[in-house]
């Protein structure tokens, strides 16, 4: 299974299987916002998603549960 197929199996396909694809499984307006960000590209290394030290943000239903984003040097201009 490719990394993208594994991520889909755990998200949109899992929600579809459980019959909750109308509120879970994808990032869309109005859906429950469960989100995991890792320090790297999980499509290149799916193992990043299983390494707690590589997980930098976890949001569950829109509430941030973990936030360990690295500090950035310099200024951010918008």
PDB file of N, CA, C and O in Angstrom:
ATOM      1  N   UNK A   1       0.851  -1.169   0.000  1.00  0.00           N
ATOM      2  CA  UNK A   1       0.000   0.000   0.000  1.00  0.00           C
ATOM      3  C   UNK A   1       0.902   1.240   0.000  1.00  0.00           C
ATOM      4  O   UNK A   1       1.870   1.311   0.757  1.00  0.00           O
ATOM      5  N   UNK A   2       0.584   2.187  -0.833  1.00  0.00           N
ATOM      6  CA  UNK A   2       1.360   3.425  -0.887  1.00  0.00           C
ATOM      7  C   UNK A   2       1.051   4.280   0.345  1.00  0.00           C
ATOM      8  O   UNK A   2       0.019   4.086   0.987  1.00  0.00           O
ATOM      9  N   UNK A   3       1.934   5.220   0.680  1.00  0.00           N
ATOM     10  CA  UNK A   3       1.632   6.107   1.807  1.00  0.00           C
ATOM     11  C   UNK A   3       0.302   6.851   1.638  1.00  0.00           C
ATOM     12  O   UNK A   3      -0.453   6.972   2.602  1.00  0.00           O
ATOM     13  N   UNK A   4       0.003   7.350   0.436  1.00  0.00           N
ATOM     14  CA  UNK A   4      -1.263   8.055   0.224  1.00  0.00           C
ATOM     15  C   UNK A   4      -2.453   7.110   0.415  1.00  0.00           C
ATOM     16  O   UNK A   4      -3.470   7.504   0.985  1.00  0.00           O
ATOM     17  N   UNK A   5      -2.332   5.889  -0.051  1.00  0.00           N
ATOM     18  CA  UNK A   5      -3.416   4.918   0.132  1.00  0.00           C
ATOM     19  C   UNK A   5      -3.620   4.619   1.616  1.00  0.00           C
ATOM     20  O   UNK A   5      -4.756   4.458   2.062  1.00  0.00           O
ATOM     21  N   UNK A   6      -2.538   4.546   2.379  1.00  0.00           N
ATOM     22  CA  UNK A   6      -2.652   4.299   3.820  1.00  0.00           C
ATOM     23  C   UNK A   6      -3.335   5.467   4.523  1.00  0.00           C
ATOM     24  O   UNK A   6      -4.174   5.260   5.399  1.00  0.00           O
ATOM     25  N   UNK A   7      -2.982   6.685   4.145  1.00  0.00           N
ATOM     26  CA  UNK A   7      -3.603   7.864   4.745  1.00  0.00           C
ATOM     27  C   UNK A   7      -5.084   7.919   4.394  1.00  0.00           C
ATOM     28  O   UNK A   7      -5.920   8.213   5.249  1.00  0.00           O
ATOM     29  N   UNK A   8      -5.403   7.638   3.147  1.00  0.00           N
ATOM     30  CA  UNK A   8      -6.829   7.609   2.753  1.00  0.00           C
ATOM     31  C   UNK A   8      -7.591   6.513   3.478  1.00  0.00           C
ATOM     32  O   UNK A   8      -8.740   6.716   3.871  1.00  0.00           O
ATOM     33  N   UNK A   9      -6.967   5.354   3.661  1.00  0.00           N
ATOM     34  CA  UNK A   9      -7.631   4.254   4.369  1.00  0.00           C
ATOM     35  C   UNK A   9      -7.959   4.650   5.801  1.00  0.00           C
ATOM     36  O   UNK A   9      -8.981   4.236   6.349  1.00  0.00           O
ATOM     37  N   UNK A  10      -7.084   5.457   6.409  1.00  0.00           N
ATOM     38  CA  UNK A  10      -7.289   5.874   7.796  1.00  0.00           C
ATOM     39  C   UNK A  10      -8.209   7.077   7.930  1.00  0.00           C
ATOM     40  O   UNK A  10      -8.652   7.389   9.036  1.00  0.00           O
ATOM     41  N   UNK A  11      -8.505   7.754   6.835  1.00  0.00           N
ATOM     42  CA  UNK A  11      -9.308   8.980   6.910  1.00  0.00           C
ATOM     43  C   UNK A  11     -10.602   8.829   6.114  1.00  0.00           C
ATOM     44  O   UNK A  11     -11.606   8.365   6.654  1.00  0.00           O
ATOM     45  N   UNK A  12     -10.591   9.208   4.863  1.00  0.00           N
ATOM     46  CA  UNK A  12     -11.835   9.233   4.085  1.00  0.00           C
ATOM     47  C   UNK A  12     -12.437   7.845   3.882  1.00  0.00           C
ATOM     48  O   UNK A  12     -13.656   7.694   3.964  1.00  0.00           O
ATOM     49  N   UNK A  13     -11.618   6.831   3.622  1.00  0.00           N
ATOM     50  CA  UNK A  13     -12.165   5.477   3.438  1.00  0.00           C
ATOM     51  C   UNK A  13     -12.707   4.934   4.755  1.00  0.00           C
ATOM     52  O   UNK A  13     -13.738   4.261   4.774  1.00  0.00           O
ATOM     53  N   UNK A  14     -12.013   5.224   5.863  1.00  0.00           N
ATOM     54  CA  UNK A  14     -12.499   4.786   7.166  1.00  0.00           C
ATOM     55  C   UNK A  14     -13.824   5.431   7.526  1.00  0.00           C
ATOM     56  O   UNK A  14     -14.726   4.772   8.041  1.00  0.00           O
ATOM     57  N   UNK A  15     -13.938   6.724   7.252  1.00  0.00           N
ATOM     58  CA  UNK A  15     -15.197   7.428   7.524  1.00  0.00           C
ATOM     59  C   UNK A  15     -16.330   6.871   6.673  1.00  0.00           C
ATOM     60  O   UNK A  15     -17.454   6.714   7.149  1.00  0.00           O
ATOM     61  N   UNK A  16     -16.029   6.575   5.416  1.00  0.00           N
ATOM     62  CA  UNK A  16     -17.041   6.001   4.526  1.00  0.00           C
ATOM     63  C   UNK A  16     -17.482   4.626   5.034  1.00  0.00           C
ATOM     64  O   UNK A  16     -18.675   4.323   5.054  1.00  0.00           O
ATOM     65  N   UNK A  17     -16.523   3.799   5.442  1.00  0.00           N
ATOM     66  CA  UNK A  17     -16.829   2.473   5.958  1.00  0.00           C
ATOM     67  C   UNK A  17     -17.720   2.536   7.189  1.00  0.00           C
ATOM     68  O   UNK A  17     -18.600   1.695   7.371  1.00  0.00           O
ATOM     69  N   UNK A  18     -17.487   3.544   8.041  1.00  0.00           N
ATOM     70  CA  UNK A  18     -18.276   3.695   9.260  1.00  0.00           C
ATOM     71  C   UNK A  18     -19.578   4.466   9.048  1.00  0.00           C
ATOM     72  O   UNK A  18     -20.372   4.614   9.976  1.00  0.00           O
ATOM     73  N   UNK A  19     -19.795   4.955   7.834  1.00  0.00           N
ATOM     74  CA  UNK A  19     -21.026   5.671   7.525  1.00  0.00           C
ATOM     75  C   UNK A  19     -21.072   7.085   8.062  1.00  0.00           C
ATOM     76  O   UNK A  19     -22.156   7.632   8.266  1.00  0.00           O
ATOM     77  N   UNK A  20     -19.909   7.693   8.297  1.00  0.00           N
ATOM     78  CA  UNK A  20     -19.877   9.050   8.833  1.00  0.00           C
ATOM     79  C   UNK A  20     -19.146  10.016   7.890  1.00  0.00           C
ATOM     80  O   UNK A  20     -18.643  11.054   8.321  1.00  0.00           O
ATOM     81  N   UNK A  21     -19.096   9.668   6.622  1.00  0.00           N
ATOM     82  CA  UNK A  21     -18.367  10.489   5.658  1.00  0.00           C
ATOM     83  C   UNK A  21     -19.000  11.854   5.429  1.00  0.00           C
ATOM     84  O   UNK A  21     -18.397  12.709   4.779  1.00  0.00           O
ATOM     85  N   UNK A  22     -20.210  12.077   5.951  1.00  0.00           N
ATOM     86  CA  UNK A  22     -20.847  13.387   5.807  1.00  0.00           C
ATOM     87  C   UNK A  22     -20.368  14.379   6.866  1.00  0.00           C
ATOM     88  O   UNK A  22     -20.718  15.557   6.804  1.00  0.00           O
ATOM     89  N   UNK A  23     -19.564  13.918   7.846  1.00  0.00           N
ATOM     90  CA  UNK A  23     -19.034  14.823   8.868  1.00  0.00           C
ATOM     91  C   UNK A  23     -17.556  14.577   9.196  1.00  0.00           C
ATOM     92  O   UNK A  23     -16.933  15.397   9.871  1.00  0.00           O
ATOM     93  N   UNK A  24     -17.000  13.483   8.736  1.00  0.00           N
ATOM     94  CA  UNK A  24     -15.620  13.117   9.060  1.00  0.00           C
ATOM     95  C   UNK A  24     -14.884  12.614   7.826  1.00  0.00           C
ATOM     96  O   UNK A  24     -15.496  12.254   6.820  1.00  0.00           O
ATOM     97  N   UNK A  25     -13.572  12.597   7.923  1.00  0.00           N
ATOM     98  CA  UNK A  25     -12.761  11.929   6.913  1.00  0.00           C
ATOM     99  C   UNK A  25     -12.046  12.818   5.926  1.00  0.00           C
ATOM    100  O   UNK A  25     -11.075  12.388   5.304  1.00  0.00           O
ATOM    101  N   UNK A  26     -12.496  14.044   5.765  1.00  0.00           N
ATOM    102  CA  UNK A  26     -11.831  15.000   4.879  1.00  0.00           C
ATOM    103  C   UNK A  26     -11.857  16.379   5.529  1.00  0.00           C
ATOM    104  O   UNK A  26     -12.666  16.647   6.417  1.00  0.00           O
ATOM    105  N   UNK A  27     -10.968  17.242   5.076  1.00  0.00           N
ATOM    106  CA  UNK A  27     -10.960  18.620   5.580  1.00  0.00           C
ATOM    107  C   UNK A  27     -11.896  19.457   4.719  1.00  0.00           C
ATOM    108  O   UNK A  27     -11.582  19.794   3.578  1.00  0.00           O
ATOM    109  N   UNK A  28     -13.035  19.779   5.281  1.00  0.00           N
ATOM    110  CA  UNK A  28     -14.048  20.590   4.599  1.00  0.00           C
ATOM    111  C   UNK A  28     -14.757  21.466   5.618  1.00  0.00           C
ATOM    112  O   UNK A  28     -14.833  21.131   6.800  1.00  0.00           O
ATOM    113  N   UNK A  29     -15.267  22.577   5.152  1.00  0.00           N
ATOM    114  CA  UNK A  29     -16.055  23.453   6.016  1.00  0.00           C
ATOM    115  C   UNK A  29     -17.246  22.678   6.558  1.00  0.00           C
ATOM    116  O   UNK A  29     -17.947  21.995   5.812  1.00  0.00           O
ATOM    117  N   UNK A  30     -17.469  22.790   7.857  1.00  0.00           N
ATOM    118  CA  UNK A  30     -18.601  22.128   8.490  1.00  0.00           C
ATOM    119  C   UNK A  30     -18.306  20.730   8.994  1.00  0.00           C
ATOM    120  O   UNK A  30     -19.127  20.154   9.708  1.00  0.00           O
ATOM    121  N   UNK A  31     -17.156  20.164   8.644  1.00  0.00           N
ATOM    122  CA  UNK A  31     -16.789  18.832   9.112  1.00  0.00           C
ATOM    123  C   UNK A  31     -16.039  18.949  10.432  1.00  0.00           C
ATOM    124  O   UNK A  31     -15.477  20.003  10.730  1.00  0.00           O
ATOM    125  N   UNK A  32     -16.023  17.885  11.224  1.00  0.00           N
ATOM    126  CA  UNK A  32     -15.241  17.870  12.457  1.00  0.00           C
ATOM    127  C   UNK A  32     -13.766  17.977  12.078  1.00  0.00           C
ATOM    128  O   UNK A  32     -13.272  17.184  11.277  1.00  0.00           O
ATOM    129  N   UNK A  33     -13.073  18.937  12.640  1.00  0.00           N
ATOM    130  CA  UNK A  33     -11.694  19.220  12.244  1.00  0.00           C
ATOM    131  C   UNK A  33     -10.709  18.429  13.092  1.00  0.00           C
ATOM    132  O   UNK A  33     -10.188  18.937  14.085  1.00  0.00           O
ATOM    133  N   UNK A  34     -10.458  17.201  12.703  1.00  0.00           N
ATOM    134  CA  UNK A  34      -9.403  16.406  13.311  1.00  0.00           C
ATOM    135  C   UNK A  34      -8.213  16.473  12.369  1.00  0.00           C
ATOM    136  O   UNK A  34      -8.342  16.198  11.176  1.00  0.00           O
ATOM    137  N   UNK A  35      -7.061  16.837  12.902  1.00  0.00           N
ATOM    138  CA  UNK A  35      -5.906  17.111  12.060  1.00  0.00           C
ATOM    139  C   UNK A  35      -4.627  16.726  12.788  1.00  0.00           C
ATOM    140  O   UNK A  35      -4.476  16.986  13.982  1.00  0.00           O
ATOM    141  N   UNK A  36      -3.706  16.101  12.051  1.00  0.00           N
ATOM    142  CA  UNK A  36      -2.382  15.769  12.570  1.00  0.00           C
ATOM    143  C   UNK A  36      -1.360  16.322  11.593  1.00  0.00           C
ATOM    144  O   UNK A  36      -1.433  16.054  10.393  1.00  0.00           O
ATOM    145  N   UNK A  37      -0.402  17.099  12.104  1.00  0.00           N
ATOM    146  CA  UNK A  37       0.700  17.593  11.290  1.00  0.00           C
ATOM    147  C   UNK A  37       1.995  16.992  11.801  1.00  0.00           C
ATOM    148  O   UNK A  37       2.227  16.913  13.007  1.00  0.00           O
ATOM    149  N   UNK A  38       2.838  16.569  10.862  1.00  0.00           N
ATOM    150  CA  UNK A  38       4.132  16.025  11.269  1.00  0.00           C
ATOM    151  C   UNK A  38       5.257  16.857  10.667  1.00  0.00           C
ATOM    152  O   UNK A  38       5.060  17.618   9.719  1.00  0.00           O
ATOM    153  N   UNK A  39       6.444  16.689  11.248  1.00  0.00           N
ATOM    154  CA  UNK A  39       7.621  17.454  10.827  1.00  0.00           C
ATOM    155  C   UNK A  39       8.286  16.730   9.664  1.00  0.00           C
ATOM    156  O   UNK A  39       9.353  16.136   9.821  1.00  0.00           O
ATOM    157  N   UNK A  40       7.673  16.781   8.534  1.00  0.00           N
ATOM    158  CA  UNK A  40       8.212  16.109   7.355  1.00  0.00           C
ATOM    159  C   UNK A  40       7.088  15.724   6.416  1.00  0.00           C
ATOM    160  O   UNK A  40       5.925  16.054   6.648  1.00  0.00           O
ATOM    161  N   UNK A  41       7.442  15.034   5.370  1.00  0.00           N
ATOM    162  CA  UNK A  41       6.486  14.644   4.340  1.00  0.00           C
ATOM    163  C   UNK A  41       6.117  13.171   4.504  1.00  0.00           C
ATOM    164  O   UNK A  41       6.918  12.300   4.165  1.00  0.00           O
ATOM    165  N   UNK A  42       4.918  12.876   5.019  1.00  0.00           N
ATOM    166  CA  UNK A  42       4.534  11.480   5.222  1.00  0.00           C
ATOM    167  C   UNK A  42       4.365  10.711   3.909  1.00  0.00           C
ATOM    168  O   UNK A  42       4.319   9.481   3.918  1.00  0.00           O
ATOM    169  N   UNK A  43       4.273  11.409   2.803  1.00  0.00           N
ATOM    170  CA  UNK A  43       4.205  10.697   1.526  1.00  0.00           C
ATOM    171  C   UNK A  43       5.573  10.154   1.133  1.00  0.00           C
ATOM    172  O   UNK A  43       5.664   9.217   0.339  1.00  0.00           O
ATOM    173  N   UNK A  44       6.621  10.726   1.674  1.00  0.00           N
ATOM    174  CA  UNK A  44       7.984  10.217   1.444  1.00  0.00           C
ATOM    175  C   UNK A  44       8.393   9.226   2.528  1.00  0.00           C
ATOM    176  O   UNK A  44       9.150   8.292   2.266  1.00  0.00           O
ATOM    177  N   UNK A  45       7.887   9.432   3.760  1.00  0.00           N
ATOM    178  CA  UNK A  45       8.225   8.566   4.888  1.00  0.00           C
ATOM    179  C   UNK A  45       7.006   8.429   5.788  1.00  0.00           C
ATOM    180  O   UNK A  45       6.806   9.235   6.696  1.00  0.00           O
ATOM    181  N   UNK A  46       6.193   7.410   5.538  1.00  0.00           N
ATOM    182  CA  UNK A  46       4.956   7.209   6.291  1.00  0.00           C
ATOM    183  C   UNK A  46       5.238   6.969   7.772  1.00  0.00           C
ATOM    184  O   UNK A  46       4.358   7.176   8.608  1.00  0.00           O
ATOM    185  N   UNK A  47       6.449   6.537   8.106  1.00  0.00           N
ATOM    186  CA  UNK A  47       6.828   6.302   9.490  1.00  0.00           C
ATOM    187  C   UNK A  47       6.782   7.545  10.358  1.00  0.00           C
ATOM    188  O   UNK A  47       6.701   7.442  11.582  1.00  0.00           O
ATOM    189  N   UNK A  48       6.833   8.715   9.745  1.00  0.00           N
ATOM    190  CA  UNK A  48       6.732   9.966  10.505  1.00  0.00           C
ATOM    191  C   UNK A  48       5.450  10.025  11.317  1.00  0.00           C
ATOM    192  O   UNK A  48       5.428  10.585  12.413  1.00  0.00           O
ATOM    193  N   UNK A  49       4.388   9.451  10.784  1.00  0.00           N
ATOM    194  CA  UNK A  49       3.094   9.510  11.469  1.00  0.00           C
ATOM    195  C   UNK A  49       3.019   8.590  12.678  1.00  0.00           C
ATOM    196  O   UNK A  49       2.098   8.706  13.487  1.00  0.00           O
ATOM    197  N   UNK A  50       3.975   7.677  12.811  1.00  0.00           N
ATOM    198  CA  UNK A  50       3.974   6.774  13.971  1.00  0.00           C
ATOM    199  C   UNK A  50       5.047   7.151  14.990  1.00  0.00           C
ATOM    200  O   UNK A  50       5.239   6.438  15.975  1.00  0.00           O
ATOM    201  N   UNK A  51       5.743   8.253  14.767  1.00  0.00           N
ATOM    202  CA  UNK A  51       6.796   8.700  15.678  1.00  0.00           C
ATOM    203  C   UNK A  51       6.309   9.920  16.454  1.00  0.00           C
ATOM    204  O   UNK A  51       6.245  11.014  15.894  1.00  0.00           O
ATOM    205  N   UNK A  52       5.964   9.756  17.734  1.00  0.00           N
ATOM    206  CA  UNK A  52       5.412  10.876  18.505  1.00  0.00           C
ATOM    207  C   UNK A  52       6.265  12.142  18.468  1.00  0.00           C
ATOM    208  O   UNK A  52       5.721  13.246  18.483  1.00  0.00           O
ATOM    209  N   UNK A  53       7.575  12.004  18.421  1.00  0.00           N
ATOM    210  CA  UNK A  53       8.441  13.180  18.397  1.00  0.00           C
ATOM    211  C   UNK A  53       8.360  13.932  17.074  1.00  0.00           C
ATOM    212  O   UNK A  53       8.791  15.083  16.996  1.00  0.00           O
ATOM    213  N   UNK A  54       7.819  13.310  16.040  1.00  0.00           N
ATOM    214  CA  UNK A  54       7.660  13.951  14.740  1.00  0.00           C
ATOM    215  C   UNK A  54       6.297  14.622  14.564  1.00  0.00           C
ATOM    216  O   UNK A  54       6.091  15.375  13.612  1.00  0.00           O
ATOM    217  N   UNK A  55       5.371  14.348  15.477  1.00  0.00           N
ATOM    218  CA  UNK A  55       4.039  14.950  15.416  1.00  0.00           C
ATOM    219  C   UNK A  55       4.111  16.316  16.085  1.00  0.00           C
ATOM    220  O   UNK A  55       4.392  16.411  17.279  1.00  0.00           O
ATOM    221  N   UNK A  56       3.857  17.374  15.319  1.00  0.00           N
ATOM    222  CA  UNK A  56       4.023  18.733  15.840  1.00  0.00           C
ATOM    223  C   UNK A  56       2.694  19.422  16.158  1.00  0.00           C
ATOM    224  O   UNK A  56       2.678  20.429  16.865  1.00  0.00           O
ATOM    225  N   UNK A  57       1.589  18.894  15.650  1.00  0.00           N
ATOM    226  CA  UNK A  57       0.288  19.486  15.955  1.00  0.00           C
ATOM    227  C   UNK A  57      -0.774  18.406  15.869  1.00  0.00           C
ATOM    228  O   UNK A  57      -0.805  17.617  14.924  1.00  0.00           O
ATOM    229  N   UNK A  58      -1.639  18.383  16.866  1.00  0.00           N
ATOM    230  CA  UNK A  58      -2.817  17.517  16.848  1.00  0.00           C
ATOM    231  C   UNK A  58      -4.008  18.392  17.213  1.00  0.00           C
ATOM    232  O   UNK A  58      -4.008  19.043  18.258  1.00  0.00           O
ATOM    233  N   UNK A  59      -5.017  18.407  16.357  1.00  0.00           N
ATOM    234  CA  UNK A  59      -6.270  19.114  16.642  1.00  0.00           C
ATOM    235  C   UNK A  59      -7.398  18.100  16.566  1.00  0.00           C
ATOM    236  O   UNK A  59      -7.490  17.322  15.616  1.00  0.00           O
ATOM    237  N   UNK A  60      -8.248  18.118  17.572  1.00  0.00           N
ATOM    238  CA  UNK A  60      -9.378  17.191  17.644  1.00  0.00           C
ATOM    239  C   UNK A  60     -10.653  18.019  17.730  1.00  0.00           C
ATOM    240  O   UNK A  60     -10.853  18.777  18.679  1.00  0.00           O
ATOM    241  N   UNK A  61     -11.507  17.867  16.732  1.00  0.00           N
ATOM    242  CA  UNK A  61     -12.741  18.646  16.616  1.00  0.00           C
ATOM    243  C   UNK A  61     -12.464  20.132  16.786  1.00  0.00           C
ATOM    244  O   UNK A  61     -13.219  20.846  17.446  1.00  0.00           O
ATOM    245  N   UNK A  62     -11.378  20.585  16.183  1.00  0.00           N
ATOM    246  CA  UNK A  62     -11.036  21.995  16.183  1.00  0.00           C
ATOM    247  C   UNK A  62     -10.288  22.491  17.409  1.00  0.00           C
ATOM    248  O   UNK A  62      -9.907  23.660  17.465  1.00  0.00           O
ATOM    249  N   UNK A  63     -10.069  21.616  18.402  1.00  0.00           N
ATOM    250  CA  UNK A  63      -9.348  21.988  19.623  1.00  0.00           C
ATOM    251  C   UNK A  63      -7.924  21.464  19.523  1.00  0.00           C
ATOM    252  O   UNK A  63      -7.715  20.272  19.298  1.00  0.00           O
ATOM    253  N   UNK A  64      -6.941  22.350  19.688  1.00  0.00           N
ATOM    254  CA  UNK A  64      -5.543  21.938  19.623  1.00  0.00           C
ATOM    255  C   UNK A  64      -5.200  21.159  20.884  1.00  0.00           C
ATOM    256  O   UNK A  64      -5.342  21.667  21.996  1.00  0.00           O
ATOM    257  N   UNK A  65      -4.744  19.918  20.701  1.00  0.00           N
ATOM    258  CA  UNK A  65      -4.378  19.040  21.815  1.00  0.00           C
ATOM    259  C   UNK A  65      -2.868  18.972  22.006  1.00  0.00           C
ATOM    260  O   UNK A  65      -2.391  18.749  23.119  1.00  0.00           O
ATOM    261  N   UNK A  66      -2.117  19.163  20.929  1.00  0.00           N
ATOM    262  CA  UNK A  66      -0.655  19.159  21.002  1.00  0.00           C
ATOM    263  C   UNK A  66      -0.146  20.198  20.025  1.00  0.00           C
ATOM    264  O   UNK A  66      -0.628  20.279  18.895  1.00  0.00           O
ATOM    265  N   UNK A  67       0.824  20.992  20.450  1.00  0.00           N
ATOM    266  CA  UNK A  67       1.419  21.996  19.581  1.00  0.00           C
ATOM    267  C   UNK A  67       2.887  22.135  19.949  1.00  0.00           C
ATOM    268  O   UNK A  67       3.221  22.698  20.991  1.00  0.00           O
ATOM    269  N   UNK A  68       3.748  21.629  19.107  1.00  0.00           N
ATOM    270  CA  UNK A  68       5.191  21.714  19.339  1.00  0.00           C
ATOM    271  C   UNK A  68       5.886  22.157  18.057  1.00  0.00           C
ATOM    272  O   UNK A  68       6.938  21.631  17.695  1.00  0.00           O
ATOM    273  N   UNK A  69       5.291  23.126  17.379  1.00  0.00           N
ATOM    274  CA  UNK A  69       5.904  23.632  16.148  1.00  0.00           C
ATOM    275  C   UNK A  69       7.236  24.276  16.485  1.00  0.00           C
ATOM    276  O   UNK A  69       7.344  24.987  17.484  1.00  0.00           O
ATOM    277  N   UNK A  70       8.257  24.036  15.662  1.00  0.00           N
ATOM    278  CA  UNK A  70       9.555  24.666  15.923  1.00  0.00           C
ATOM    279  C   UNK A  70       9.493  26.170  15.722  1.00  0.00           C
ATOM    280  O   UNK A  70       8.729  26.670  14.896  1.00  0.00           O
ATOM    281  N   UNK A  71      10.303  26.880  16.481  1.00  0.00           N
ATOM    282  CA  UNK A  71      10.404  28.328  16.344  1.00  0.00           C
ATOM    283  C   UNK A  71      11.044  28.652  15.006  1.00  0.00           C
ATOM    284  O   UNK A  71      11.956  27.951  14.567  1.00  0.00           O
ATOM    285  N   UNK A  72      10.577  29.700  14.360  1.00  0.00           N
ATOM    286  CA  UNK A  72      11.158  30.140  13.093  1.00  0.00           C
ATOM    287  C   UNK A  72      11.922  31.423  13.337  1.00  0.00           C
ATOM    288  O   UNK A  72      11.469  32.297  14.076  1.00  0.00           O
ATOM    289  N   UNK A  73      13.079  31.533  12.717  1.00  0.00           N
ATOM    290  CA  UNK A  73      13.842  32.771  12.834  1.00  0.00           C
ATOM    291  C   UNK A  73      13.419  33.721  11.727  1.00  0.00           C
ATOM    292  O   UNK A  73      12.939  33.290  10.678  1.00  0.00           O
ATOM    293  N   UNK A  74      13.594  34.991  11.958  1.00  0.00           N
ATOM    294  CA  UNK A  74      13.204  35.988  10.972  1.00  0.00           C
ATOM    295  C   UNK A  74      11.761  36.401  11.154  1.00  0.00           C
ATOM    296  O   UNK A  74      11.072  35.935  12.061  1.00  0.00           O
ATOM    297  N   UNK A  75      11.321  37.271  10.287  1.00  0.00           N
ATOM    298  CA  UNK A  75       9.949  37.771  10.394  1.00  0.00           C
ATOM    299  C   UNK A  75       9.096  37.178   9.287  1.00  0.00           C
ATOM    300  O   UNK A  75       9.587  36.768   8.235  1.00  0.00           O
ATOM    301  N   UNK A  76       7.833  37.150   9.558  1.00  0.00           N
ATOM    302  CA  UNK A  76       6.854  36.654   8.588  1.00  0.00           C
ATOM    303  C   UNK A  76       6.071  37.840   8.076  1.00  0.00           C
ATOM    304  O   UNK A  76       5.455  38.565   8.857  1.00  0.00           O
ATOM    305  N   UNK A  77       6.090  38.044   6.780  1.00  0.00           N
ATOM    306  CA  UNK A  77       5.344  39.160   6.205  1.00  0.00           C
ATOM    307  C   UNK A  77       4.132  38.632   5.465  1.00  0.00           C
ATOM    308  O   UNK A  77       4.221  37.632   4.752  1.00  0.00           O
ATOM    309  N   UNK A  78       3.019  39.285   5.629  1.00  0.00           N
ATOM    310  CA  UNK A  78       1.802  38.877   4.931  1.00  0.00           C
ATOM    311  C   UNK A  78       1.395  39.904   3.917  1.00  0.00           C
ATOM    312  O   UNK A  78       0.387  39.728   3.232  1.00  0.00           O
TER     313      UNK A  78
END
